[in-house]
């Protein structure tokens, strides 16, 4: 596929929006993957090429969080290691992805996440220095295997799965939830990208144009996460959830 200037500009613009949403809440790939399919890429190729941008976006976000003093690489790494086997298995399945039923499943997941994070008042008040208990750590690491599978499989909406694991199950505040989330996704995306590259043809120029936009959006998302805190994250999260649920349930 030859990429002209207009298409490249479109990918960068869409990537900025997607990167911002991905870091703040999730669902950015529901913008980028359909755009690539609209440009003529087969589903598995778009799914795999999208990982180039996801990797760049989350590496940028990790660096931004760390530069601002938000990092816990020991916990982030252990969670990422648990997500890795699921991500590899999911990516192998994702290379064969066909059909639209995953849209409905994703909508159901997002409804559940919205109910848990918005209406469960007990999960909304977490001290910034809260340290998860041993049981919370065990539960979070076990659930991360399933989150990794979804991320490797389709990536779309994985933030809506990882965020309640970190926030609700492990008791982390939403700023640190996003801090760990971007590290976990960056780590397993490397493995998923290798799997996709070995199974389908990835379009490097498309991926790089998208990666530029996603990186800018990822930087902005991390910056606003830190400066605006939980209130802005909740507003963005709920708005994105509502919009994507409507889209997934009522459009083909």
C-alpha positions in Angstrom: 0.0 0.0 0.0 1.4 3.4 -1.0 0.7 6.1 1.6 0.1 9.6 0.3 0.4 12.8 2.3 -3.3 13.2 3.0 -3.6 9.6 4.3 -0.5 10.1 6.4 -1.9 13.3 7.9 -5.2 11.6 8.6 -3.4 8.8 10.4 -1.4 11.3 12.5 -4.5 13.2 13.5 -6.5 10.1 14.4 -3.4 8.8 16.2 -3.3 11.8 18.4 -6.9 11.4 19.5 -6.4 7.6 20.0 -3.2 8.0 22.0 -4.8 10.5 24.3 -7.9 8.3 24.9 -5.8 5.2 25.4 -3.7 6.7 28.1 -6.5 8.5 29.9 -9.1 5.7 29.7 -9.0 3.3 26.7 -10.8 2.7 23.4 -8.4 4.6 21.1 -7.9 1.6 18.9 -11.7 1.7 18.1 -10.7 4.8 16.1 -7.4 3.7 14.5 -8.3 0.1 13.4 -11.5 1.1 11.5 -9.7 4.0 9.8 -7.0 1.5 8.5 -9.7 -0.9 7.4 -11.5 2.0 5.6 -8.2 2.7 3.9 -8.2 -0.9 2.5 -6.2 -2.9 5.0 -7.5 -6.4 5.9 -8.6 -6.8 9.5 -5.6 -8.9 10.7 -3.2 -6.5 9.0 -4.8 -3.5 10.6 -4.9 -5.3 13.9 -1.2 -6.0 13.7 -0.1 -2.7 12.2 -1.9 -0.9 15.0 0.5 -2.5 17.5 3.4 -0.4 16.1 1.5 2.7 17.2 0.4 1.2 20.5 4.0 0.4 21.4 5.3 3.9 20.5 2.4 5.5 22.4 2.9 3.6 25.6 6.7 3.9 25.7 6.2 7.6 25.4 3.6 7.6 28.2 5.9 5.5 30.4 8.8 7.9 29.9 6.4 10.9 30.6 5.2 9.4 33.9 8.7 8.5 35.0 10.0 12.0 34.2 7.2 13.4 36.4 8.2 11.1 39.3 5.5 8.5 38.8 7.0 5.0 38.5 7.0 1.6 40.3 8.8 -0.5 37.8 9.1 -3.5 40.1 5.3 -3.9 40.3 4.7 -2.8 36.7 7.2 -5.5 35.5 5.7 -8.3 37.6 2.2 -7.5 36.3 3.5 -7.3 32.7 5.2 -10.7 33.0 1.8 -12.2 34.0 0.1 -10.6 31.1 2.7 -11.8 28.6 1.6 -15.5 28.2 -2.0 -14.4 27.6 -0.9 -11.8 25.1 1.1 -14.3 23.0 -1.9 -16.8 23.0 -4.3 -13.9 22.1 -2.1 -12.6 19.4 -1.9 -16.0 17.7 -5.7 -16.1 17.7 -5.9 -12.5 16.6 -4.0 -13.2 13.4 -7.0 -15.3 12.4 -9.6 -12.9 13.6 -12.8 -12.7 11.5 -16.3 -11.6 12.2 -18.0 -8.8 14.3 -19.2 -10.6 17.5 -16.2 -9.3 19.4 -17.9 -5.9 19.2 -20.9 -7.1 21.3 -18.6 -8.8 23.8 -16.6 -5.6 24.1 -19.7 -3.6 24.7 -20.8 -5.9 27.5 -17.3 -5.7 29.1 -17.5 -1.9 29.0 -21.0 -1.8 30.5 -19.6 -3.9 33.4 -16.6 -1.7 33.8 -18.7 1.5 33.9 -21.0 0.0 36.5 -18.1 -1.1 38.7 -16.0 2.0 38.5 -18.8 4.6 38.5 -21.3 3.2 41.0 -19.0 1.3 43.4 -18.2 4.2 45.7 -15.8 2.1 47.8 -13.5 1.7 44.8 -13.3 5.4 44.1 -11.5 6.6 47.2 -8.0 5.3 47.2 -5.1 7.1 48.9 -2.3 8.1 46.6 0.2 6.1 48.7 -2.0 3.0 49.0 0.0 -0.2 49.0 -1.9 -3.3 47.8 -2.3 -6.2 50.3 -0.8 -9.6 49.6 -4.2 -10.9 48.5 -4.8 -7.9 46.3 -1.5 -8.5 44.6 -2.2 -12.1 44.0 -5.7 -11.4 42.6 -4.4 -8.6 40.4 -1.5 -10.7 38.9 -3.9 -13.7 38.2 -6.4 -11.5 36.4 -3.7 -9.8 34.4 -3.2 -13.1 32.4 -6.8 -12.7 31.1 -6.2 -9.0 30.4 -3.1 -9.9 28.4 -5.0 -12.4 26.3 -7.6 -9.7 25.3 -4.8 -7.2 24.6 -2.9 -9.7 22.4 -6.1 -10.8 20.7 -7.7 -7.6 19.6 -6.3 -4.7 21.8 -9.5 -2.7 21.4 -10.8 -1.7 24.8 -8.0 -3.5 26.8 -7.7 -0.4 29.0 -11.3 -1.0 30.2 -10.2 -4.4 31.4 -6.8 -3.4 33.0 -8.1 -0.3 34.8 -10.6 -2.1 37.0 -8.1 -4.8 37.9 -5.6 -2.1 39.1 -8.2 0.3 40.6 -10.9 -2.0 41.9 -9.1 -5.3 42.6 -5.7 -3.9 43.7 -6.9 -0.6 45.2 -4.7 1.8 43.3 -5.7 5.4 42.6 -6.4 6.2 38.9 -3.2 8.1 38.3 -1.1 5.1 39.4 -3.5 2.8 37.6 -2.7 4.6 34.3 1.0 4.6 35.2 1.1 0.8 35.5 -1.3 0.3 32.6 0.9 2.0 30.0 3.9 -0.1 31.2 2.0 -3.4 31.0 0.6 -2.7 27.6 4.0 -1.5 26.2 5.6 -4.8 27.5 3.1 -7.3 26.1 2.8 -5.3 22.9 6.4 -6.2 22.0 5.5 -9.9 22.1 2.2 -9.4 20.3 3.9 -7.4 17.6 6.5 -10.2 17.0 3.6 -12.7 16.7 1.7 -10.6 14.2 4.9 -9.8 12.2 5.5 -13.5 11.8 2.0 -14.3 10.7 0.7 -11.4 8.6 2.2 -8.5 6.6 2.5 -5.4 8.6 2.6 -2.0 6.8 5.5 -0.1 8.3 4.8 3.3 6.9 1.2 3.2 8.0 2.3 2.1 11.4 4.9 4.8 11.7 2.5 7.6 10.7 0.0 6.3 13.2 2.8 5.9 15.8 3.7 9.6 15.5 0.2 10.6 16.3 -0.2 8.0 19.1 3.0 9.1 20.7 1.9 12.8 20.8 -1.5 11.7 22.1 0.2 9.4 24.7 2.4 12.3 25.9 -0.6 14.5 26.3 -2.7 11.8 28.0 0.1 11.1 30.5 0.6 14.8 31.2 -3.1 15.4 31.8 -3.4 12.3 33.9 -0.8 13.7 36.3 -1.8 17.3 36.3 -5.6 16.9 36.4 -5.8 13.7 38.4 -8.7 11.3 39.0 -11.5 13.7 38.3 -10.6 14.3 34.7 -9.8 10.6 34.2 -13.3 9.6 35.4 -15.0 12.2 33.1 -13.0 11.0 30.1 -13.5 7.3 31.0 -17.2 7.6 31.3 -17.7 9.7 28.2 -15.6 7.2 26.1 -17.4 4.2 27.6 -20.9 5.7 26.8 -19.9 6.6 23.3 -18.3 3.3 22.4 -21.1 1.2 24.0 -23.6 3.0 21.8 -21.5 2.6 18.7 -20.8 -1.1 19.3 -24.4 -2.0 20.1 -26.3 0.0 17.5 -24.0 0.2 14.5 -22.9 -2.7 12.2 
